[in-house]
Amino acid sequence: MEQEGAERSTTIVASTSEGSSLDPIARVRKLLFRQMLVGIKDGRFFLGNFHCIDKQGNILLQDAVEYRSIRRSSPSPTEQRCLGIILIPASCRTSCHVDCSIEEQLSLIQLKE
Amino acid sequence: MQSVREEESASIDQEPRSCGDNSVWAHVSPLLSAACSDLNEGELIHGDNFNLFAAMSALEIMDPKMDSGMVSTFYSIDEAIESGFAPVPISSDRTVDVQCIIDIMDHLLACEATWHMGHSLAQTVFSCIYVLRPERTSSHALLHSFCRVIRATCRALVSVVSDARTNEEEDLFTMTYGLPFNGDEDGKGLLLLNAVEETICRQLRACKATSSKRRVFEELEPLQTNPQLEEGFCKALLCRIRFRKHFLHALNCMRRPQGRGLELARKHIAYCIAELESVLSSVEFLSLETVENGKNEMEESTTGSGRHPIGFDPNLNKRLSAPTPPRAIKLLSWKKVGTSKFSAIDYYVKLLHNLDQICAFKLEPDLDAVLQFVVQFQKSRPDLVARAHLQLLLVQDGKLYGRDTFLTICARSLALDVTKNHGLHLNEYILQLNQLMINLLKILCANTPWQRRKLGKILNDWSIFNVQMGITVGHMMQQVTTPRTPKNGDKSALILNHIYGWLEEQIHWVALRFLVLGFDLKLYSPSEYCMVYWYMYIILWKLAEKAHFRVLIIVHTEERKAKKKEDCSRDMAREDRISLWVLLLKCQTSLAQGLTVMIAALRNEGMCLKSQGPFNTENEKFVQHFGLLQKASLPKYDAYESFSESTCHARLDYLPVYECFRDAQKMAKEIKVGYANDPDKLAEVVGLEQVAEHNIIAVNLLCQDRCLKVSFEFIHHPHFATAVLQVKWLWSQMGLVSQEPALFATSIKENILSGKKDATIDDVVEAAKASNAHTFISQLPNVYE
C-alpha cells in the first residue's frame, strides 16, 4: 500500500512511506499548514490552517472560520464567521480532522495501530 | 477505522467548504494525543512562520471574555422567540400586560440614554426583541407603535450624528452593523402611536366619567381589567407615549434646513420636559405593587416600577460586531435612587435643556455672537446628541445656518458692504477662509478634549493661510496706494485687507480658546500657572488690540455711511457690543498680567512652589504646553526667552501688580453696566471683578507678612485664579498643625478676603483668634466649610 502511494505522489511519499518509521511528533509536524476541522463541545466547528499544538493538546488555527447551526432544533441553516487566529483548548475539543488524500489517510490509519 | 468519521461526516458534508475530489477528512485525534504525550513540557509543534506574539493574540475559544460565539441563553433571536422569551401579547391578563409594557417603555428609555452616553446600539436599545422584530407585534397596537417610534428615533439620531461626524470621538454611537435598521415601516409609527394615544385618552375619560355619563362610553373597552387601577395605568401610558411622540417631533423639526423648525421644536421640547415630569410622578403609582410585595429594591432598577422588564437580552447581538464579545455594560438606572450618580431621567433632562438652548438661539448672523454662543453652550458639557444638533444647525451646505456665506459674515463683522459683486466670492483666499471657518465651527462643537487637540492643530493651518494672505494683500495694497482713479478692483483689495486684519483677530481668538480649555481640562499644574497666565496675557493683549482696530474700522465706515444716510442706529448697537467685548478682553488682559506678575513675584521671593520639577525643566514644560502656539508663530518672537526675562525681576512691592488688578476691577465695573441684561455675561464679569478684588487684598497682606502661605484656586472664575492665603505661623502657635489646615485656612480666607477690603494683619489675627476659639469649641475641622 505504502509503495503504491509513493509512486503516485512524491509529496505524499514524504509523509507516508517514512511515516511508519517516524515518531508521532514528526508525523504531526507533517500536518502543519493543512486545513484542519475541529469540533468543540457546544456543537460548533472551526475550519482553519493548523498552526501549532502544545503538550496539553491546545491547538492554534490560522484564518479560522466558525460554523454553527443557527437553531438547535433544525440543523439545516448554518451561520459562519471569520475569526482569524484562534486557540482551541484541548478540554473543549471533541473531534479533529485533517484534509488529506485517501492514500494518506490509509497510511495514517495504519500508523495508529 | 472508517467508522470514526461517521458522525462528523454528516455535518461536514454540509459545510460550504468541503475538500477536493481526491481528499478526505482524516481523523487525527489519536495521532495528536500520541504526539502530545511524546512532547516535552513547554515544547510546541509549529512551523517556521510561527510567531509567539501573534500566537498570543489568538482568540481563545470557549473563554467567555474572548469568544463571542459561546452560546449564552439563546443561539439566535428566532430561538429566543420560539422559546417564548418575548411573547405577544406579553400576558393574557390585560392588567399584567399593561404593566409589562410600561416596564418595557421605561427600560427602553434607560437603554437609549445608555446608548447616547457612548455604548453600542446592539447592547442597548436593540437588546429588545420587540424592537428587533417589530413585525411580530403588529397585532398589538400599543407595543407595535411604540417600538416603531423608538426605531424611528434611533434612526433620526444616528443620521444626525453621522452627518455631523461628531461621532469620531464616540464611534460606537453610529455602529449599526447587522442590526435590522432599515424598516421603512417605522415612518408610520407616529401615526399609529397617535391613534393609540387617542384611544387611551378616551379610556381615561371613560373611567373618570360619572355613572350617568358612563353610558356614552359603554362600547369602549377599558385598557385593562382592574377598574381601580385604570386611571393610573392610563396616565402612566399617556405620558410615556406623549414623551416619545414629542421627542421625535422635536428631532424632526430641528433637522429642518436653515433652522426653520426651531420654534416648533422648542414647543415640542417644552412638552417633552413636562411629560418627563409626569413620567417621574407616575412612579409612585407603578411601584405601589412592588413595595407591597416587599421587593423594594429600587436601587439599580431600570424601570419605574422596579420590576425586571420582559423581552430583553443584551447578549442577543453579541456576535454581530466583532469576534470578541463586547464588554458587559451597565445600563443607567432609570431614576436617581441612593448611590447611583446619574440616571436616565437626569440624562434626558440635561439633553432636553441643551436642545432647548440650541432652539432658543436667535440665529444671529454675527460671527462674534455665534462663537460666544457656542462657548457658552459648551460650558454645561453637553453630550454627543446635543452637540451634533448644534453643529448641523451652524454649518449647512458650507454656509452658516445654510444661509449666509462666510464672506458675508466676516464682511458684516467689519461693517463692509459686499453686496456689490467684486468677484470676491471666487477669490481663492475667500474660498479657503470659508473652509477654515467651517472647520473651526465644527471643532468648537466637539467635546472638550477633542476640541482642544483639534484647535491646536488648526492653528497651524490658520497661520500658514495668514502668512500667504499677508503677502498677497501687501502686494495689492501697494498698488492701491499709488494714486489712481478708484476702480472696482481697488475696493475688493481694501476689503481683502480688512479681512486680513480680521483673520489675525480670529487666530488669536482660537489660541485663547486653546489656552482656556487647558483650565477646563485641568492640564496645568499650579507651578505652571505663571507661564500660562503670561501666555494668556500676550494673546489677550493682541486680541484686544485687533478687536479694537476692528471697532475703529466699523466706526470709520459708519461715519461715511452716516453722511449719506441718517439711520444707522442698528449698527451702532453692534458697534457698542464689540467695544464692550474689547473692554472685557482688556479687563481679562489686566487680570492675566496681574496674575503673571504676582505669581512670578511670589516665586522669586520663594513664597510659592518653584516650577522646577525633578523631570522637566521649565523650558521643556513651556514647549510642551505652548509648542503648537509657537509653531503658529503666536507670538512671533522667542516666547520662552521673553517670558523668563519679563518675570525674573518681578517683586511683590513692585507697582504693576496693584495697577493691573485695579485696572481690571475698574473695567469690570464699567462692563457690568453694559451687560446688565445678559445674565451669563454678567455672572462672568462679576467673577472677574471678584478675582481682581480678592487678589488685591492678597497682595496687600503678602506685602506685610511674608510668612503667609499662598495657593491658587478657581473659586470665583473658572480660568482666573484667586490667591488663597494660609497663616503658617499661626498654626505653629496653636499647635494644631496636622489637622486639615486647608479647611481651617479657608475660613480665615473667607474672613479676611470677603469681609474687609483694606484688611490689615491685625484683622487677620483677630479673625484667626475668633475662629481659633471656635475651633476649640467645635473640635471639628469641617464646621468651617
Boltz contact constraints between the chains, C-beta under 6 A:
constraints:
  - contact:
      token1: [A, 24]
      token2: [B, 31]
      max_distance: 6.0
  - contact:
      token1: [A, 24]
      token2: [B, 34]
      max_distance: 6.0
  - contact:
      token1: [A, 24]
      token2: [B, 35]
      max_distance: 6.0
  - contact:
      token1: [A, 24]
      token2: [B, 38]
      max_distance: 6.0
  - contact:
      token1: [A, 25]
      token2: [B, 35]
      max_distance: 6.0
  - contact:
      token1: [A, 25]
      token2: [B, 38]
      max_distance: 6.0
  - contact:
      token1: [A, 28]
      token2: [B, 35]
      max_distance: 6.0
  - contact:
      token1: [A, 28]
      token2: [B, 45]
      max_distance: 6.0
  - contact:
      token1: [A, 29]
      token2: [B, 45]
      max_distance: 6.0
  - contact:
      token1: [A, 32]
      token2: [B, 47]
      max_distance: 6.0
  - contact:
      token1: [A, 33]
      token2: [B, 47]
      max_distance: 6.0
  - contact:
      token1: [A, 42]
      token2: [B, 71]
      max_distance: 6.0
  - contact:
      token1: [A, 52]
      token2: [B, 44]
      max_distance: 6.0
  - contact:
      token1: [A, 52]
      token2: [B, 46]
      max_distance: 6.0
  - contact:
      token1: [A, 52]
      token2: [B, 50]
      max_distance: 6.0
  - contact:
      token1: [A, 53]
      token2: [B, 45]
      max_distance: 6.0
  - contact:
      token1: [A, 54]
      token2: [B, 44]
      max_distance: 6.0
  - contact:
      token1: [A, 55]
      token2: [B, 36]
      max_distance: 6.0
  - contact:
      token1: [A, 55]
      token2: [B, 39]
      max_distance: 6.0
  - contact:
      token1: [A, 55]
      token2: [B, 41]
      max_distance: 6.0
  - contact:
      token1: [A, 57]
      token2: [B, 36]
      max_distance: 6.0
  - contact:
      token1: [A, 60]
      token2: [B, 55]
      max_distance: 6.0
  - contact:
      token1: [A, 60]
      token2: [B, 58]
      max_distance: 6.0
  - contact:
      token1: [A, 66]
      token2: [B, 69]
      max_distance: 6.0
  - contact:
      token1: [A, 67]
      token2: [B, 15]
      max_distance: 6.0
  - contact:
      token1: [A, 70]
      token2: [B, 76]
      max_distance: 6.0
  - contact:
      token1: [A, 71]
      token2: [B, 79]
      max_distance: 6.0
  - contact:
      token1: [A, 83]
      token2: [B, 59]
      max_distance: 6.0
  - contact:
      token1: [A, 83]
      token2: [B, 323]
      max_distance: 6.0
  - contact:
      token1: [A, 85]
      token2: [B, 58]
      max_distance: 6.0
  - contact:
      token1: [A, 86]
      token2: [B, 58]
      max_distance: 6.0
  - contact:
      token1: [A, 86]
      token2: [B, 59]
      max_distance: 6.0
  - contact:
      token1: [A, 86]
      token2: [B, 61]
      max_distance: 6.0
  - contact:
      token1: [A, 87]
      token2: [B, 58]
      max_distance: 6.0
  - contact:
      token1: [A, 87]
      token2: [B, 60]
      max_distance: 6.0
  - contact:
      token1: [A, 88]
      token2: [B, 61]
      max_distance: 6.0
  - contact:
      token1: [A, 92]
      token2: [B, 62]
      max_distance: 6.0
  - contact:
      token1: [A, 95]
      token2: [B, 8]
      max_distance: 6.0
  - contact:
      token1: [A, 96]
      token2: [B, 28]
      max_distance: 6.0
  - contact:
      token1: [A, 96]
      token2: [B, 29]
      max_distance: 6.0
  - contact:
      token1: [A, 97]
      token2: [B, 25]
      max_distance: 6.0
  - contact:
      token1: [A, 97]
      token2: [B, 27]
      max_distance: 6.0
  - contact:
      token1: [A, 98]
      token2: [B, 26]
      max_distance: 6.0
  - contact:
      token1: [A, 98]
      token2: [B, 28]
      max_distance: 6.0
  - contact:
      token1: [A, 99]
      token2: [B, 19]
      max_distance: 6.0
  - contact:
      token1: [A, 99]
      token2: [B, 23]
      max_distance: 6.0
  - contact:
      token1: [A, 100]
      token2: [B, 23]
      max_distance: 6.0
  - contact:
      token1: [A, 100]
      token2: [B, 26]
      max_distance: 6.0
  - contact:
      token1: [A, 101]
      token2: [B, 22]
      max_distance: 6.0
  - contact:
      token1: [A, 101]
      token2: [B, 23]
      max_distance: 6.0
  - contact:
      token1: [A, 102]
      token2: [B, 24]
      max_distance: 6.0
  - contact:
      token1: [A, 105]
      token2: [B, 24]
      max_distance: 6.0
  - contact:
      token1: [A, 105]
      token2: [B, 26]
      max_distance: 6.0
  - contact:
      token1: [A, 108]
      token2: [B, 26]
      max_distance: 6.0
  - contact:
      token1: [A, 109]
      token2: [B, 1]
      max_distance: 6.0
  - contact:
      token1: [A, 112]
      token2: [B, 30]
      max_distance: 6.0
